[in-house]
Amino acid sequence: MRDAEAIYRTPLGAAGGLAVTGSGRQHARRAVTDRKLPSFAVVLVERGQGWLETAATGRMSLTGPALFWLFPNRVHSYGPDEDGWDERWALFEGSFTRDFVRLRIIAERHPVVALHHLDEVVRLFGKLHADLLDDTNLGQASAALMLHRIVISAARQASGAADRRQERRDMADIVETLRRRAMQPLDLAAFAAEHGMSPATLRRRFTLETGLPPKAFQLRARMDHAKQLLATTDEKIETVAAMIGLDDPFYFSRVFHEREGCSPREFRARYRRV
C-alpha cells in the first residue's frame, strides 16, 4: 500500500442514524499531532507499529493488526515508527454513535482493539470505500452498513468472542432465566449466588450481554408483558399491574407513562386487538 487514497462526502440529510463522511488508505510515515475531528473516526493499522495518545488514555504503544477509535472534538495524536505503517480509515457520525458509546461497544478509555481476524475487517473497509466512491443514496446507505459491521466485528474481537463462546452461552441461559422469572420479585444477591457469582459480577456481565442491568431488564420485560395484556385482554388496569408483579396500579401507570409516553388506557385504545 503506497499511494494514498481519500474520499470525503457530505452525508445526506435523511441519513441521520449513521453516515460515513470519509474514507481512505495510505502507507503513513508521519504522525498526526494535536488534532481534533468534528466526527468519529476509526483507523485500521494493517501492519506496522507506532503509538496513540489521547487525554483519556495517555500515550500507548500500538502494533498492527489493530484498529482504534477517535472521538469527536477530542485532541489526539498518533503515528507510526520510522518504518511507517499501512492504514485505512473512515469518518462517521449520526445518532447510532450514541448507542455504540452507551452500550460500550466503542469506549474512549479503551480505544485500541487488537485484531485476530484481519481479513474480515480489511474486506469491510474495502467495501465501505467502494460504496463511498459510488456516491449514490444506495452507496451511502451501504457504506453506513459496512461501518456498522466494522463496529460489531471489532467489538466481538475485543471481547474475545471466539474464545468465550461457552461463557456467552452460560450468560444467555442466565438472561433467559431472568426473563422467565421477570414477573416475580428479584433478589439480586440470591439470584447471583444461584449462578455462582457476586452481585457486582452478575450485574457487569448481564449489562455487557443485554445492554441493561438486571433490574432494568426485568422492568422492561414486565412492561412488554403489560403491553401484551393491554392489547389482547379486557383485564382492568389494576389487574394488569398485579399480573406483572406490581401491586400499586398508580406506580404502574406512572412508570408505564414514563417509558411509553402514554397511559395504559391510551395504549389500550391505540393498540387494542379486535
N, C-alpha and C positions, 0 to 999 in steps of 0.2 A: 504494500500500500504506500504509494509515493505521492501521487497527485491529490491535492486537497479538493474536496467537493463540498458544496454547501448550498442549501435551498432555504429560503425564508418565505413564509406565507402569512398573510393576514387571515385569521380564521373567519369563517362565515358567521354571520350573526346568529344563525339558527343552531350552530354547533356549540351550545353552552355547556353541555355535560363534560366533554373532553375534546380538546383540539390540539393538534400538533402544529406548531408555528415555525419550526425549523428543523433541519436535519443535515448531517454531513459526516464526512470521514476524512482522515488525514494521517500521515506519519508525522507526529508532533515532535519538535525538538526544543521548543521554547515553552516557558512557563506562563500561565495566566496569573496575574498578580493583582490583589486587592480589587476585584471586580464584583459588581452587583448586577444581577439579571432581574428583569421585571417579571419573569415567569419561572416555572420549574424547569429543571434540565436533568437529563440522565447522560452520563458519559461512560461508554464501554471501552475498557482497555483490553484489547485482544491479547497483546503480548508486550512485554517490557516492564520496567519498574520505574517508580517515581514516588510522589508524595501528594498529599491533600492536606489543606489547612483551612479550618473554619473556626469561628468563635465558639461553636458548640463542642468541637472535638479537639481543638488544638492541632498541632502538626502530627500527621501519622504517615507511616510508610505504606506503599501500595504496590502490589505485584500482580500483574495480569496472569490469567484472565480474571477480571473483576469489573464491576461497574460501581458507580457512585452517584448519589442523588444530590442535586444542588437546589436550594430553596430560594424562592423569590425574595429580593430586597435584603439578602444576607451577603455580607462581604466574604469572599472566598478566594483562595489561591490554590493552584495545583500545577504540576508539571512533571515531565519525565526526567530521568537521569541523563547523562551525557550521550547515551546511545539512542535516546528517543523512544517513543512507543507508538503502536498502531492504535488509533482511537476512532470510535464512532460516537455520535452524539445526537440528541434530539431535545428540542424545546417544546414544552407543553403547558397548557393551562386549562381552566374550566372547573366547574363545581365538583366534579368527581374527585379532584385532588383533595378536597376536604375529607372525603371518605377514606382515601388512601392514608391520610395522616391520622384521622380519628381511629381507624382500625389498626394503626401501627404497621401497615404494610410497607410504608416508607417512613423513616424516622430520622430527624435532624441530628440526633445524638449518635446514631449508628448508620451513617450514610453509605458505608462500603459493604458490598456483597461479593464475597469470593464465589466464583462460578465453577461448578463441577460439570456443567453441560453447556459448553461454549457454543457448539454448533447450533443449538436451538436458538440461543439469543442472537447470534450473528444472522441467522435466517430471518428472524423477526425484524431486526434493524434494516436488513436489506429490503424486505418487503415494504416496510414503512417508508424508506427513502424512495422506492419506485412509486408508491402510491402518492407521495407528495409531489413528485415530478409530474404525475398525471394532471394535477391541478383542476380537478372537477369535483362536484359535490360528492360523487361516489368515491373518488380518490381520497378526499379529505376524511370522509367517514371511515374508509378502510384503514387509513393511517392512524386514526384515533383507536381503532380496534387493535392494530398491531402494538401501539403504545400500551394499551390496557393489558395485552398479553405479556409484554415485557415486564410490566409491574408484577403480574401474577407469577411469572416464571422466576423472577428474581426473589420474590418473597418465598416461594417454595424452596429454592436453593438455599436461601438464608436460613430457613428453619430446618434444613436437613431432612426434608420430607421423605426422600428415598430411604433414609436410614432410620426413620421413626414411624414407619407405617403401622407397626404394632401399637405403639404409643397412641397414635391418632385413632386407631380402631378402638382402643380402650376408652379414649376420651369421647368418642362418638357414642359408645354404649352408655357412658355417664350422662351425656346430654339427653339421650333418648329416655333414660330412667327418669330424669327430672321432668321431661316433657310429659311422661305418663302420670307423674305424681303432681303435676302443676296445680291441681285443684285442692291439694292437701297442704296443711301448714308446713313450712320449710324450716327445719333446724339445721342451719348450715354446718355447725360443728359436728353434729351427729351424722349428717349426710357425707361430710368429708371423711370422717372416721370409718364409715361404712365402706369407703373406697380406698382406704389405706393412705390417706394424706392429710395434711393440715388444712384448716380453712383457708389460709392465705395461699397455699399452693393450689388448692382446688379453684379458688377464685381466679388466680392468674391464668391457669391452664384453660379453665372454662371460658374466660374472656377472649383468650387467643383463638379458641376454637370457634366461638359463636359471635364475637364482637360485643357481647353483653355479659355483665356479671350475673351470677346465678339468680339473684332475686329479681333483677330487671328482666331476665329471660322468663322467669316464672310469671311475672306480671304481664308480659306480652302474650304468653300462651293463654293466660286467663282471659285477657281482653279479646283475643282472637276467638276463643270459645264463646264468650258473651255475644260477640257479633253474630256468630252462627246461630245461637239460640234466639237472638232478637229477630233475625231474618227468617227463621224457619219454624218458630213456635209462637204460641199465644201466651206464654208464661208472663206473669207480671214482672215488673222491673225488680222488685224486691226478691222475687223468686229466682230470677236470673242471677242476681248478685249472690244469693246464697249458694246457687249451684256451682259458681266458680270459686267458692271459698271465702267470700266477703260478706260478713254478717250485717254490715252497715250499708243500706242502699244509698244513703246520701253520699258516703265516701265513694262508693262505686260510681255514682253518677258524676261526681266531681272528677275522679281520675279518668273516667271514660271521656268526658268533655275535653280535658286537658290533652289527651292523646289523639282523639279523633276529630276534634273541632266541632262537635255537635253532641247533643244529649242522646242518651239511649233511645228515648222516644222518637227523636228526629231521625236517628239512624234507622230505626224500625220502619218509619214512614217512607224513608228513601229507598230502602233495600228489601222491603217485605216481599217474600216469595209467594206467588199465587198458588 
